[in-house]
């Protein structure tokens, strides 16, 4: 059994995803795999993920085998696995609004070739699941690709903060086509958002009144460079903020979002979470947490789980919003849930006890 996967955007996240499928290709069903909900998910394993198509615009990636393109500059995540030739050539997609003013100086657009026919490429490659890794702020491009995905008859895993799976109108269109859709904006295995929302839920559950909180993030990859452009962050801020806000049942001053670009950090992400509140007798309490992670490997296992969930949905004839996998894996899902609830429902979905 294989799951044929196409990738839109061959950046750091794609690199970690592709490397991860090689790194864990030989794990046994009973093994604990850090970052995966199960080594065997309803009969699908990491080794079953097969990449069949990939799209980018950078001349250092277009025309290269996917195994080479994932390590091409400006990608700068850590290398943790050797990837043999995959026989998948990266094809040129349209630029549209994919490059903000800061990325234009780093990404060398392949001007010599015209974009390929995305729908035809997806159909010809036999792609079943399409993973979207376009840059933050690519509102027009994400929606355009979502149309092509539907035309090709594929499931859509939207890892970016452009609202597709969580938008009822888009979700309805996928459902009418008989196609699963999961998203939006991938949440890392142990990232800033899941840490912040878990802390917020803990304080609320323990009866602490949260008075104010913020989350600040810095990093050194093109994602953080791109996010220096405030106009491209509207959906991103909504996505990250809504995930934490959903854990606090009252209004509270809250500021969340990317803060600065520090080139020498490469694909490292440093996060600071601050929470101030009061407990019994109006006694003050303050929580300060620093999280230091490699950003892209932090979400790769989560995406492998959602790819497998999308294939399971296909097998079971389930279309439209994948509610529990999305709540488990994304910052802005169709339905926000505490992490433990989302994980329990995702497990029930895997076992066939829950439709979606």
N, C-alpha and C positions, 0 to 999 in steps of 0.2 A: 504494500500500500504506500502510495506517495501522495504528497500534497504539493501541487505545482504552484510556485509563488513568483510573483512579479514585484519589483521594487521601483518606486518612484522617488528618485533622489538618492544618489550613491554617496552619502556623507558619512560622518562618524557613526551614526546609529546603524546605518546599513552595514558598515564594517564590523561592528560588534555582533550584529545579527548573523552575518555570514560566518564569521569566525566561530561563533558559538555553536552553530550546527556541525562544525567539524570537531570542535573541542569535546562535545558530548555525544558524538556519533556512536560510540561503542558502550554507552552506559547500559546497565542491566535494569530490568523493570523494577527490581526491589531497591535499587540504589537511591539514596537521597542526593538530589541534584540542586545545589544552591541556585535559587532564582526561578525554579520551575515548580509548579504546583504538584506535578507528578512526572516521573520519567515516562510512564505509560499512561496516556490520557485516552480512555475509551478505545484502546488499540492503536493509537498513533504515538509514535516516538520521535525524538529529535531527528534521527537519521532519515525519517520519512519526508522531511522538508526538502524539497528540490527546487532550486532557483532556475527559472526558465526564461526570464526576461528582466531587463533593468533599463531605466531611463535617467539621463542627466543632461546638463548643458555644457559642462566644463570640458574644454578640449583635451585636458589631461586624463579624462575618464572615458569620453565618447570614443568608441572604436576599440577600446581595450576589453580584454576578458575581465569579467566581474571580479575574479580573484586578484587581478592587478589593480583595478580601479579603486577598490576599497582602501588601498594603501597609498593612493596618489595624493599629493598636496592639493588643497589645504587640509585634508584629513589629518588629524593629529591625536586620535585616541590610541590607547595602548595596544600593542600586538600581543595576543596571548595564544594564537594558534596559526600554524601554517595552513594555507588554503591552496590546494592544487588547482590546476586549470579546470574551470567549470564548463567551458564550452558555451558560455553565455556572453555575447558581446553587448556592451552598454550602448544603447541607441540614443540618439538625440531627441529630446522632447522640446516643447515650446518654452520660451522664457516667460512670456506674459508678465505678471507682477511678482515673479519668483525671486528677483534680485532687487534688494533695497539699495540705497545710495552707498552704504558702507561695503556691502558685498561686491559691488561692481569692481572695486579695486583689487579683490582677491580672487574672484572667479573669472577665469578666462573663457568667455563664451566661444564655443565652436561656431565660427561664422561660415565655414566652408560648406557645411551640409545643411540641407533643409530638415526640419523635424520629420520624423517618421509618422506614418499613420498609426496612431496609438491603438485604436480599436482593432485594426488588422493584426498588428504585432501581438496583442494580447490573445486574440483568437488563434493565430498561427502557432503561438508558443504553447497553447493548451493551458494557459494560466487559469487557476481556479480561485486563488486568493491574491489580492493586490494590496501591498502595504505602502501607505503614503508617508514619506519622510520629507516633504517639501519644507522650505524655510518658513519660519514664523512670519505671518503677515501676507502670505501668498493666497489671499482670499479668492481672487479670480481664478488662479491656476488650480487650486484644490477643487473648486466647483466644476471647472472644465474637465479635469481628470475624472471626477466622480461620474460625470456624464459618459465618458468613454468606458469606464469600468462597467456601467450598466449596459451599454451597447454590446460589450464583449461577453456579458453574462457571468461576471466574476463577483465574488464577495469582496467587500471593501473594509480594510482595517485602517482607520484614520488616526494616525499618531500625532497629528498636528492640531493646534487650537483654531480650526475653522469648523464651525458647527454643522456637521452632516448627520451623524448617527443620533445626536441629541436634538436635531431639528425635526419636529413631527412631519413637516411637508417632505423633506428629503427621505426620511425613514419610510414614509408611506410609498414613495416612488420605488424604493428598493424592494419593499414588500410586494408591491404589485408586479414587479419583475421576477419575483420568486428568489430574491438574492439576500443573503445575510449582510448586515452592516454593523460594525463595532467601532466605538470611539466615545468621546473625542479627546485628544491631547493625552498621550500616554503618560502614565504615572509610574515612576521608577520602583524597582524592588525595595530599596530603602532610600528614597529621595526626600527632597525638602517638603513636598506637599503631603506625602503619606505620613511623614514624621510630625508635621505641624497639625494635621487633622487628628492624628492619634493623641497627641498631647492635649489638644482642645477637648476632645471627647473625654479623656481621662479627668481633666480638671472639672468639667461639667458633671460627670458621673459621680465624682467625689464631693460634690456640693460646693466647689469653689466658684465664686462669682468672678468671671473674667472681665476685667475693666478695659484692657487694651492689648493689642498684639501686633507684631509685624514680623515679616520674613524678608531677609535681604540675601541676594545671591550674586556671586561673582564667578567668572570663568574665563577661559582663554581660547575658546574655539570660535568658529565662524557663527555659531548660533548666538553667542553672546555679543559678538561684533554686530551682527544683524539687528539684535535687539536694542542697540543704542538708538535706533530710530524709533522714537516714541510712537509715531503714527502706526507702526506695524504691531504694536503691543496691545491694542484694544481687546481683542478676543483672548489673548494670552492672560491678561490681568483678570478678565472675567472668569476664565477657566480655573486659574489657581485660587482666586478668592472664593469662588462658589464652593469649592471642595472643603475649605476650612469653615466658611460661614455656615454650611449645612450642619456642622457639629455643635454650634452654639445657638440655643433657642431664643436668643434676644439680640438686639442690635449692639454692636460693640465697635469702637474705632479699630479699623483693620487696614493694614497696608501690606500688600504682597506683590512681589514682582522682581524681575531681573534688575540689577542695580549698576553693574559696571563690567567692563571688559578689561581683563588683565592678561596680555598676550602670553607671558611666560608660564601661565598655569596650564597651557595646552587644553586638553579635554577634561582637566580637573574642574570640579565645581565645589565652591565653598559656600556653605549656607549658614546663616545666623537666624535663629528663631528666638524671639523675645515675647514673653507673656507676663502680664502683670494682673494680679487679682487680689481677692480677699477671702478669708475663710472665717471660722467661728469668731464672733466678737469683733468683726471688722478688721481682723489682723491681716496685715499685708503679706503677700507672697509674690516672689518674682522668679521666673524660670528663664534661664539663658542657655541655649544649646548651640554648639557649633558642629556642623556635619561636613566632612571632607571626603569626597568620592570622585571616582572616574565616572563621568556622566553617562556616556553611551552604553558601556556594558551593564549599567544599572537598570536599563530598560529592555535589554535584548531578550532575557528569559521571559519577561512578561509578554513580549510580542510573540515569542514562540508559542506560548500558551494560547494566545488569542488566535493565532493562525490555525492551531489545532482545533480550537473551539469553532472557528468558522467552517472548517471542513466537517466537523461533527454535525453542525447545523445543516449543511448541505445534505449529508447522509440521511438526516432525519426529516428532511423536507421543511425545515424551519427557515423562514425568511423575515426580513425587516430587522428591527432593533434586537441585538443580543444583549438583553438587559443585565443579567448577572455577570457575564464575562466583562461587559463594559464597566460596570460598577467596581469590579475587582481591579481592572487594569487601566482605567482612564480618569483624568481629573474632572472632565465635564461629561459624564455619562448621561443617558436618558433619565436615570434615577440615581440620586446620590444616596449612599448608604455608609454607615460606619464600616471600617475595614473588616471586622470580624463577621458582620452580617453578609457583606459582599462575598467573602471567601466561602462561607457556609453555603450560600445560594449557588455559587459557581460550582462547588463540589456536587450539589444536587443536580445541577445541569449536566455535569460530566456523567453522573450515574444514571441519567435519564429520568430522574424523579421530578425535574422541573423543565418545562418546555424551553424556557429562555432565561 
